[in-house]
């Protein structure tokens, strides 16, 4: 394996990780931001008000984007295994 191939593989790995993780992290961030604005406006600082909506939103995001995330990870894994087979030959 050449250095260029290793760098390309690492770049692809980081890109796939970013693509797969972004929807769930962005959902949790947006819900957390909205809850923080609500808490600042109403002066309600209940800890469960922060965690439960973020957990529910994260689970819903994983259900909604789960199929797409799984397909992306399987495609990347197939690509890596194909490269392994090519390197062996």
BAVEX-583115 format. One record per atom (N, C-alpha, C): residue in one letter; x, y, z. Coordinates in steps of 0.2 Angstrom, whole numbers, padded with zeros to 4 digits, always signed. Example, Ala and Ser with C-alpha at 12.3 -4.5 7.8 and 13.67 -1.06 7.14 Angstrom:
2
A+0066-0028+0039A+0062-0022+0039A+0066-0016+0039S+0064-0011+0035S+0068-0005+0036S+0064+0000+0039
//
This chain:
89
X+0004-0006+0000X+0000+0000+0000X+0004+0006+0000X+0003+0011-0005X+0007+0017-0005X+0004+0022+0000X+0008+0027+0001X+0007+0032+0006X+0000+0036+0003X+0000+0037-0004X-0005+0041-0007X-0012+0037-0006X-0012+0030-0006X-0017+0026-0006X-0020+0026+0002X-0015+0026+0006X-0017+0026+0013X-0020+0033+0015X-0017+0038+0013X-0020+0045+0014X-0027+0046+0011X-0028+0043+0005X-0035+0043+0002X-0040+0039+0006X-0038+0033+0008X-0042+0029+0012X-0044+0032+0019X-0039+0036+0022X-0041+0039+0028X-0045+0045+0027X-0044+0049+0021X-0049+0054+0019X-0056+0052+0018X-0057+0046+0015X-0063+0043+0014X-0066+0041+0020X-0063+0038+0025X-0065+0036+0031X-0068+0042+0035X-0064+0047+0035X-0066+0053+0039X-0072+0057+0036X-0073+0057+0029X-0078+0059+0026X-0085+0055+0027X-0084+0049+0027X-0090+0044+0028X-0092+0045+0036X-0087+0046+0040X-0089+0047+0047X-0093+0054+0048X-0090+0059+0045X-0094+0065+0045X-0101+0065+0042X-0101+0062+0036X-0108+0061+0033X-0113+0058+0038X-0111+0052+0040X-0115+0048+0044X-0117+0051+0051X-0112+0054+0054X-0113+0057+0061X-0117+0064+0061X-0116+0068+0055X-0119+0074+0055X-0127+0075+0057X-0131+0071+0054X-0138+0072+0055X-0140+0071+0062X-0137+0066+0066X-0139+0065+0073X-0136+0070+0077X-0130+0072+0076X-0127+0077+0080X-0130+0084+0079X-0132+0086+0073X-0135+0092+0071X-0142+0092+0074X-0146+0087+0074X-0152+0086+0077X-0152+0088+0085X-0147+0084+0088X-0146+0085+0095X-0144+0093+0097X-0140+0096+0092X-0138+0102+0093X-0144+0107+0093X-0148+0106+0087X-0153+0111+0086X-0159+0111+0092X-0160+0104+0094X-0165+0104+0099X-0162+0107+0106X-0156+0105+0107X-0153+0108+0113X-0153+0116+0113X-0152+0119+0107X-0152+0126+0106X-0159+0129+0107X-0164+0126+0104X-0171+0128+0105X-0173+0127+0113X-0171+0122+0116X-0173+0121+0123X-0169+0126+0127X-0163+0128+0126X-0159+0133+0129X-0163+0140+0129X-0165+0141+0123X-0168+0148+0121X-0175+0148+0125X-0179+0142+0125X-0185+0142+0129X-0183+0143+0137X-0178+0140+0139X-0177+0140+0146X-0175+0147+0148X-0171+0150+0144X-0169+0157+0145X-0175+0162+0145X-0180+0161+0141X-0186+0165+0140X-0190+0164+0146X-0191+0158+0148X-0196+0157+0153X-0193+0156+0160X-0187+0156+0161X-0183+0155+0168X-0185+0148+0171X-0186+0143+0167X-0187+0137+0169X-0181+0133+0168X-0177+0131+0173X-0171+0127+0173X-0171+0120+0175X-0176+0116+0173X-0176+0109+0175X-0172+0105+0170X-0168+0101+0174X-0163+0097+0170X-0166+0091+0165X-0172+0089+0167X-0175+0084+0163X-0178+0087+0157X-0179+0094+0157X-0182+0097+0151X-0176+0098+0146X-0170+0097+0148X-0165+0097+0143X-0163+0091+0140X-0163+0085+0144X-0161+0079+0142X-0166+0075+0138X-0172+0075+0140X-0177+0070+0137X-0179+0072+0130X-0180+0079+0129X-0181+0080+0122X-0175+0079+0117X-0169+0080+0119X-0164+0078+0115X-0163+0071+0114X-0164+0067+0119X-0164+0060+0118X-0169+0057+0113X-0175+0060+0114X-0181+0058+0109X-0179+0060+0102X-0177+0067+0101X-0175+0069+0095X-0169+0065+0092X-0164+0063+0096X-0159+0059+0093X-0161+0052+0091X-0166+0049+0095X-0168+0043+0093X-0172+0043+0087X-0176+0048+0086X-0180+0049+0080X-0176+0051+0074X-0170+0054+0075X-0166+0056+0069X-0162+0049+0067X-0161+0045+0072X-0158+0039+0070X-0162+0034+0067X-0169+0034+0069X-0174+0030+0065X-0175+0033+0058X-0175+0039+0057X-0176+0043+0051X-0170+0042+0046X-0164+0043+0049X-0158+0043+0044X-0155+0036+0045X-0157+0031+0049X-0154+0025+0050X-0152+0021+0044X-0157+0020+0040X-0157+0016+0033X-0151+0019+0029X-0151+0026+0028X-0146+0029+0024X-0139+0029+0027X-0139+0029+0034X-0132+0029+0037X-0130+0022+0036X-0134+0017+0037X-0132+0010+0036X-0129+0008+0029X-0133+0011+0024X-0131+0010+0017X-0124+0013+0016X-0123+0019+0019X-0117+0023+0018X-0111+0019+0021X-0112+0016+0027X-0107+0012+0030X-0105+0005+0027X-0111+0002+0024X-0110-0004+0020X-0106-0003+0014X-0108+0003+0010X-0104+0004+0004X-0097+0006+0005X-0095+0009+0011X-0088+0011+0012X-0085+0004+0014X-0088+0000+0018X-0085-0007+0020X-0083-0011+0014X-0088-0011+0009X-0087-0015+0003X-0081-0012-0001X-0081-0005-0001X-0075-0002-0005X-0069-0004-0002X-0068-0004+0005X-0062-0006+0009X-0060-0013+0007X-0065-0018+0007X-0063-0025+0006X-0061-0026-0001X-0064-0022-0006X-0062-0022-0013X-0055-0020-0013X-0053-0015-0010X-0046-0012-0010X-0041-0018-0007X-0043-0021-0002X-0039-0026+0001X-0038-0032-0004X-0043-0034-0007X-0043-0039-0012X-0038-0037-0018X-0038-0031-0020X-0034-0028-0025X-0027-0028-0023X-0026-0026-0017X-0019-0026-0014X-0016-0033-0014X-0020-0038-0012X-0017-0045-0012X-0015-0047-0018X-0018-0046-0024X-0017-0048-0030X-0010-0046-0033
//
